[in-house]
Amino acid sequence: MDLNLEIQKKLSSEWFLYLQSLICYEFERIEKEVSKRKRIVSKKFKKNTWSKKDVNEGGGQYFILKNGQVFDQVGVNFSRVQGRFPKNFRSKIPGANKNPNYWASGISVVAHMKNPKIPAIHFNTRFITTSKSWFGGGMDVTPSFKDNREKILVHKNLKNLCIKNKKSYNNYKKWCDKYFFIKHREEPRGIGGIFFDYLYNDWDQNFKFIRELGLCFLTTSQEIINSKIKKKWNKKHKYDQNLKRKRYVEFNLLYDRGTKFGLNTGGNVDAIFMSFPPLN
């Protein structure tokens, strides 16, 4: 089925918006179940909306849940924006030198857990158009403590997803490992996952892959949380988790492409920095 670009933009954006609501619903349900067992009032997501200075250039909405029994902080961000890339940024974006106008929509999620033995989990997918159009995204996991079974689970789920969609798991895994390497520390940010960009051809197949990655993120997150939510931890574990969180901040400030894209396209600063771990 050959869809024109406007329909592709509408379908992808509506999927990202739907997925945002689904993730918030499921994460809030998990938070409610754990809080109920502890006889504590469950924390809920708070919604924030924003628009660019020129409201005709779009905006977005993000949901934040803080200080929960499962999540120290989890943010789920959706955006749909358009505009014109600044001159100094055009060479970094395919097709922008030919046409500096852009349209972009996507979803990003970062979950920082209360229990230090549950890893931080990150996911994002996006659809961008300039004179070209493409999908990109990925999912990766950052534990504070080594757990080989957890690593096997994450990579098994992602590999099966790639095989099902005829994507190169090995290439996407290598890309993820390279991308999330903290150069000045000479260490990986976590146990990796998959990362990809510039999926240009076969829009229908790529969109299917994008949708299924979103669902894979959700089910994998649930599996990880359910397997570890009852594990005991202490102050030393929390201290070690906070050390790992500092590495997370360093990476996002120095290397993260999503952060740079958002700041260079007039995005909302609070939404962009929602990926940062809480200060505790």
N, C-alpha and C positions, 0 to 999 in steps of 0.2 A: 504494500500500500504506500503510495507516494503522497505524503502530506506536504502542503506548502508551509513555509517558515512560520507564518503567523499561527497556524494551528499547532505546530510543534511547540512553539513558545507557550501557548495557552495550556496544552496538555501537560507539559513538563512542570510548569509553574503550579498548576492545580494539584499535581501529584505531590510536589514538595509541601504544599500547604496541608493536604490531607495527611501526609506522613507525619508532619509536625503534630497534628492533633492526636494521631494514633499513639505516637511515642509518649506524649504528655499523659494520655489516658492510662497507658500501661505502666509507666513509671510511677504515677500517682497511686495506682492500684497496689503496686508492690510496697510503696511507702505506707499506705493505709494498713495493709495486712500486718506488717512488722510492728507498726505503732499500736495496733489493736492488741497484739500479743503482749505488749509491754504496758498496756493500759495508758497510753499517752495520746493526746490529741494529734492527729496526723497533719503534717505540713502539706500545703498545697502550692501549686504553681501560681505565680503572679504574672499577669500579662502586661507587656509594655509594647506600645506601638511607636513608630517613628516615620518621618518622611524626610527626603532630601530638602535642601534649601528651596529649590524649585520643586514644588509638589508634583508638577507634571513629570518629573523624573523618577517618581515612585518612592518606595520605602520598604518597610517590613514590620515584622512583629517578632518579639522573642519572649519566651516564658522562662522564668527562673524559679527553682525550688531550692531553698536554703535551710540549713540546720535541721535536716531530717534525721530519722533513725537509720535510713539506708544511705541517703545522699547528703554529704556535707554541702555540696552545691552541684546542681545540674542545670545547664542552659540549653534550650532548644530554639534555634534561630532560623527564621525564614525571611528571605528578602526577594524583592522583584524590583529591579532598578534599570534605568537607562540614562544615557548621557553621552558625554564626549571625553575620551581619555586625554589627560594632560600630555603635552608634547614629550616630556621626559620619561613617560611611562609607555608610550606607544610601541617602542621597539621590543618590549618585553611580552607583548600580546599578539598572537597570530592574527594577521589581517588588519591590524590597527593602523599600520603605516599607510595602507591603501585607503582605509576608511576608519577614521578615529571615533566614529559613533559606535556605541555598543548597547546591547540589552543583555541582562544577566538575571538569572533567578537560581535560587538554591536553598538548601537546608544544611545546617551544621549543628552538631550535638557534641557537648563535652560533659561527661559525668565524672565528678570527683566524689569518692565514696567516704562515708564516715569510718567504716571498718578498714584499717590500713591493709588488711590482707585481701581486700577486694581491689582490683586494679582500676585505675582511671581508664575510661573508654572514650574514644573519639571517632566520629563519623561525619562525613560530609559528601554531598553530591550536588552538582550544579550543571546548568546549561547556559552557554555563553554564545552570543552572536556578535560578530563584527562584519567584515566582508566574508568571513567564514563562520561556521557554527559547529559546536562540539560539546560533548559531555566530559566531565571529569569528576574525580572524587576519590574516596577510599575509606578505609577503617583501620584503626590501629589501637593497640592495647599497651598501657604503661603500668606494670606492676611495681610495687615497692619491694616485693620479696619474690624470689625465684620459685616457680611452680611449673614443672615440666608438663604435668597433666593438663593444666590450664592452657599452656602454650600449644600443645597438641590439639586440644579442642578448638581453639581459635583458628588455627591454620587448616585444620581438617574442614571446618565449616566453610571457610573462604575458598579453599581449593575445590570443594564440591560445587560451590556456586559458580566458580570460573569454568570448570569442566562442563557443567550443565549449559552454560551460555557461550561455550566455545571461545573463551578468553584465556589468555596466557597467564595462569597463576604464577609460574616461575618468574616471568618478566615483571608482573605487577608486584610480587613479593620483593624482588631485587630493587625495584624502583622505590618501594616503601622503605626498605632498609637504608638505601642511599639518602633518601629525602630526610628521614627522621634521625639522621646521624648528627650529633652535636659536635661540630668540628673543633671548637676551642677546648672541649673536654675530652675529645677523642673517645667518645662512647656513644652507643645507641640510646635513644630516648626510652625505648621499651623493648617489647618482644616483636614489634613490627605488626604486619598485617598485609594489606594490599594498598597500592596507590597507583593511580592512572590519570592520564589527561589526554586531550586531543583525540577523542573518539569521534572521528569525522563521518565515517561512512556507515551505511545501513542504519538509519535512524531508528527504525522499528525495533531491531534487535538490540541496539544499544540502550534504548529506553526500557526495554524489558529487563536488561541487566541492571540498570540503575534502580528500577523498582525493586527487584529481587535482592539487591544489596541492602536496601533500606530495611527490608523485612529480615534479612540475615543478621543485620546489626541488632535488631530488636530481640530476636530469639536468642542470639549468642549472649547478649547482655543479660537476659533473664536467666540463662543457664549458669553463667558465671556468678551472678548475685545469689541465686538459690543454693548453689553449692557451697557458698562461703559465709552467708549472712550470720550463721550461728557460731562462727569461729571466734575464739577468745582473743583479745588483744590488750595491750597495756600501753603505758606512756612511752616506753622505749620504741614500740612499734609505731606510735603516732609521730614521734620525733623523726624516725627514719622515713616515714611517709612524707613529712614536710621537707626533708632534704631532697627527696625525689621531685616534689612539687616545685622546688626552686629551679631545678633543671628544666621543668616544663615551661616555666616563665621565661627562662633564658632563651629557649628555642623559639618560642612564639614571638619574642621581641626582636630577635636577631635574624631569623631565617624563614619564618612562616609566610608562605606566599598568599594565603588567604587574608592574613592581617594586612599585608602590603596592598593587596587588591582593594580591600575595604577602605583603607585610609586614602588611597589614590583616586577613589571614585565617589568620595563624599558620603561614605557610609556612617552609620551611627556608632560613635566611639564606644558606648556602653555595650552595644550588641557585639561589636568586634572583640572587645576585651572580656566578654562573658566566658571565654575559654580559660581564663586565668583561674587557678585554684583559689579557694577562700583563704583568708588570713586567720589562722587560729593556732 
